[in-house]
């Protein structure tokens, strides 16, 4: 599972690409304004950007992403098919380029290739814990482990970045979305539930560690 950010001011394109990417097993965030999309880039694993956007063009947004989030793969969508325009987009930092009209299946395939290139996994193995991010199946010591959707997303977010400390605020944005009206305490409640199902000891955790005053991280060893 990856988080895909789509920025396009055409509702039909947002709708069809969202449907195809969700069917592929990804989480999708959408935005119709380039400027409004800036804070969302930090939460994405790959960004699909339209060339012509209000607020900030796709090329400007790509250049910003390349400066601030250099590891983020960017796919540009555009009706501009001339070589000079393609080169302009690629020179701004885009990793790939699709000309409209396009097949949604082609966009999904391009996203899949970009994610493979940067190493976003389909499967996580951490000792006795195995997670399949595509089928959302989890096993512990060879036995299926039942997690709610939120519990799975929390565990997957942490496990995909072992050793990285995630604040409660960042976890809330990633798992619940930027517009969720709840308080960060909800993160603690769900982490406690995940730990209980994993058999984790909070004082000597096997999987999820609490970093006092900062948040949580998945153990590296």
NORHU-V20212 format. One record per helix or strand of 3 or more residues. SS is the DSSP state (H for helix, E for strand). FROM is the first residue (numbers start at 1). LEN is the number of residues. If there is no record, write none. Layout:
ss->SS from->FROM len->LEN
ss->SS from->FROM len->LEN
This chain:
ss->E from->3 len->5
ss->H from->11 len->13
ss->E from->27 len->5
ss->H from->34 len->10
ss->E from->46 len->5
ss->H from->58 len->11
ss->E from->73 len->6
ss->H from->83 len->9
ss->E from->96 len->4
ss->H from->104 len->15
ss->E from->123 len->4
ss->E from->129 len->4
ss->E from->137 len->4
ss->H from->149 len->11
ss->H from->168 len->9
ss->H from->185 len->14
ss->E from->208 len->4
ss->E from->215 len->4
